[in-house]
Amino acid sequence: MAEQKFERGTSLSIFVSDRREDITALIFAFVIAFGVLLTT
């Protein structure tokens, strides 16, 4: 029962873990949203 439930897609990532990648994407999204908020 060691089969994978889903395919990750690509293994080409500069991040060590999925959690670090998600946190970094969330931070970038907040920075972009804050920049858009300030420029409008």
Buried (B, 14 or more C-beta within 10 A) or exposed (E): EEEEEEEEEEEEEEEEEEEEEEEEEEEEEEEEEEEEEEEE
